[in-house]
Amino acid sequence: MEKNKAAIIMGSDSDLPVVEKTIRTLKDLGIPFEAHVMSAHRTPEEACTFAREAAGKGFGVIIAAAGKAAHLAGVLAGHTPLPVIGIPMKSSTMDGLDSLLSTVQMPSGVPVATVAIDGAENAGLLAAQMLAIADESLFAKLQEKKEQMRQKVIEKDKKLQEKLQG
């Protein structure tokens, strides 16, 4: 079975405003995905079952967004051989540093790739890069996106130089 889908799991529906950047990134690149709310603490059985069954349902990567005691990415990673990307969410406590440390500090054997606090766009791009290893069309779209970013920076520099010269 082809594993070309991304799963987005949020610990709470309050994470959606940030996670929408992940969704937009995946949509822009034409990556099929599903998004769900599951909690490592309040629905642990559902989260573990999802992670165990994800590969068999065509998922190639799981993105997990959680705040405060952000154990979601680690719990999912503990139940699947698929790559898991954690998005530590900024919370009212410690500006998300607690979420970052909970997501990134994983024990040996249970890796979680972790993006910046609220780094939802990068989570989508990292998931795309992982999926692009086996998808030449997606790889080409990512190359095109990199070139577009490059051109934007060149244009901004050109405008800056014109402003400084004028």
TAUR-V823602 format. One record per backbone hydrogen bond with DSSP energy under -1.0 kcal/mol. NH is the residue of the N-H (numbers start at 1). CO is the residue of the C=O. E is the energy in kcal/mol with one decimal. If there is no record, write none. Layout:
nh & co & e
NH & CO & E
NH & CO & E
//
This chain:
nh & co & e
5 & 58 & -2.2
6 & 32 & -2.2
7 & 61 & -2.2
8 & 34 & -2.7
9 & 63 & -3.3
10 & 36 & -2.9
11 & 65 & -2.6
15 & 12 & -1.8
16 & 13 & -1.4
19 & 15 & -2.4
20 & 16 & -2.1
21 & 18 & -1.8
23 & 19 & -2.2
24 & 20 & -2.6
25 & 21 & -2.0
26 & 22 & -2.6
27 & 23 & -2.7
28 & 24 & -2.8
29 & 25 & -1.5
30 & 27 & -1.5
31 & 26 & -2.7
34 & 6 & -1.7
36 & 8 & -2.6
38 & 10 & -2.4
43 & 39 & -1.3
47 & 43 & -2.2
48 & 44 & -2.6
49 & 45 & -2.4
50 & 46 & -2.5
51 & 47 & -2.3
52 & 48 & -2.6
53 & 49 & -2.1
54 & 50 & -1.2
57 & 54 & -1.2
58 & 55 & -1.5
59 & 54 & -2.1
60 & 5 & -3.2
61 & 5 & -1.0
62 & 83 & -2.3
63 & 7 & -3.4
64 & 85 & -3.1
65 & 9 & -2.8
66 & 87 & -1.8
70 & 68 & -2.4
71 & 69 & -2.2
75 & 71 & -2.6
76 & 72 & -2.6
77 & 73 & -2.7
78 & 74 & -1.9
79 & 76 & -1.7
85 & 62 & -2.9
86 & 113 & -3.6
87 & 64 & -3.1
89 & 66 & -2.5
96 & 93 & -1.6
97 & 94 & -2.4
100 & 96 & -2.7
101 & 97 & -2.5
102 & 98 & -2.2
103 & 99 & -1.8
104 & 100 & -2.8
105 & 101 & -1.9
106 & 104 & -1.8
110 & 107 & -1.9
113 & 84 & -2.3
115 & 86 & -2.2
118 & 88 & -2.9
119 & 116 & -2.7
120 & 118 & -1.7
123 & 119 & -1.7
124 & 120 & -1.9
125 & 121 & -2.3
126 & 122 & -2.9
127 & 123 & -2.3
128 & 124 & -2.1
129 & 125 & -2.5
130 & 126 & -2.2
131 & 127 & -2.5
132 & 128 & -2.3
134 & 131 & -1.2
135 & 132 & -1.1
139 & 135 & -2.3
140 & 136 & -2.2
141 & 137 & -1.8
142 & 138 & -2.2
143 & 139 & -2.2
144 & 140 & -2.3
145 & 141 & -2.3
146 & 142 & -2.3
147 & 143 & -2.1
148 & 144 & -2.3
149 & 145 & -2.3
150 & 146 & -2.4
151 & 147 & -2.6
152 & 148 & -2.1
153 & 149 & -1.9
154 & 150 & -2.3
155 & 151 & -2.5
156 & 152 & -2.3
157 & 153 & -2.5
158 & 154 & -2.3
159 & 155 & -2.3
160 & 156 & -2.1
161 & 157 & -2.8
162 & 158 & -2.3
163 & 159 & -2.2
164 & 160 & -2.6
165 & 161 & -2.0
166 & 162 & -1.6
//
